[in-house]
Amino acid sequence: TKTVRDVLEEVIPKKQLQLKQLKTEHGQAVLGDVKVEHVVGGMRGLKAMLWEASVLDPNEGIRFHGMTIQDCQKVLPAAPGGKEIIAESMFWLLLTGKVPTEAETRQLSRELAEKGDLPEYIEKLIDSLPSTLHPMTQLGMGVAALNNESKFQAAYERGIKKSEYWTYALEDSLNLLARLPALAARIYRNIYNPGKPIPKINKDLDLVGNFVNMLGYGSNHDLTEYLRLYIAIHGDHEGGNASAHTSHLVGSTLSDPYLSYAAGLYALAGPLHGLANQEVLRWQMSMQKELGDNISHDHIREYLWKTLKSGQVVPGYGHGVLRNPDPRFMALQAFCDTRPELLADPIVQLVKKTYEVAPAVLKEHGKTKNPYPNVDAASGCVLYHYGLTQFKYYTVIFGVSRALGCLTQYVWAKALGLPIERPKSLSMDAIEKLIKQ
Ligand code: FCX
């Protein structure tokens, strides 16, 4: 059975050659213009980053090495006794561009389980934090402090060749990915169930299986399956989104994978990005509180207008790139559609009903370029149904997942020898001067 390292060793020389040819043969080819609107408009649509694992099509949504979520659901190995994609098979695909076999997936699960325990100083650090400190802040702190273990940083200090960077980057990435569930579960336990013992890592279980166990929901097979799917499909969303872009920028300075990902997590913690999944549920719950159960479409329409007229965004709707309903939203809805107990839940019904009304309201409102739901619109209500009701914690789950994509890119940035990122900025006066020339 091959390891991810074996497969990467085969794939890297081919990609290195591809990059060399791109640079020498097409280095001056034009991919688009840089307009003033890009500079003042958050660089939306500007093609200016190399990101290997996934590409986002505005209409079709995310493709992982060219594969849709449904393609992945057909071919990526699930956990024993499960049906959904698991984090390990998605990570393997993102990292290598290859579909892993069942045996390769199991072996990666075992490797991660064996590496999954937290060092004692991290446990002490997390235990010392006040329970009022937002779980995302705690997650970022834990990830950053784990850089005490960084093999990449130690090797850099020792003095290694640039061509060796990726091997240490991979080692750190596997160690970090392995430890995220124990770290995230400890934060959950400390805030919501202080003093409750956390189960030990089961070496025969996949990463998310262990995560759910440590959260205290291991006996709930449906929640475990939901979180496997959730964590696999939140893993990567090309490179320009704020968490991916941030971790890539920080990693480009040769900061180690832990610091690079901690930085990405703090971008994920903003309400326009990952924190939207917390905000969606808060918003839908206050709608339910105000309007009661059995809410009509008209009532939802009025509530949407109330939100918009008060100058707030409708959380879970809109996107910087997407111009259609997010296929990740659709995949999570499809999970509900096969389970009558979920369809009967008032909060799941409310999310669905909101989806039936919101696009038309947002179109009429006329501001957002994309009136359709993004992944965050759907992700929280199912967690709520299964008893994971603490919505301040939801972005932490996103944070466990996004490591799949950010760490993949970290390894590739080192394998390809990508340089430090340093775009050019301009003042408004400098822009005006350039326009006049
Ligand atoms: N509700 C109300 N107004 C919205 C809106 C929404 N859901 N989405 C966009 N708009 C507004 C913008 O605020 C902007 O208004 P302005 O001109 O007064 O500044 C205008 O429409 C144009 O924005 P647009 O170009 O369509 O969107 P951006 O690329 O600037 O922003 C996000 C994209 C996702 C930030 C935006 O749609 C938003 O705020 N959505 C709500 C929060 C959310 O769900 N975020 C999660 C996104 C994602 F899936 C993730 O990262 O997890």
Residues whose N, C-alpha, C, O or C-beta is under 5 A from the ligand:
A	BS01	FCX	P271 L272 H273 G274 A276 Q312 V313 V314 P315 G316 Y317 G318 H319 G320 K367 T368 K369 N370 N374 V375 D376
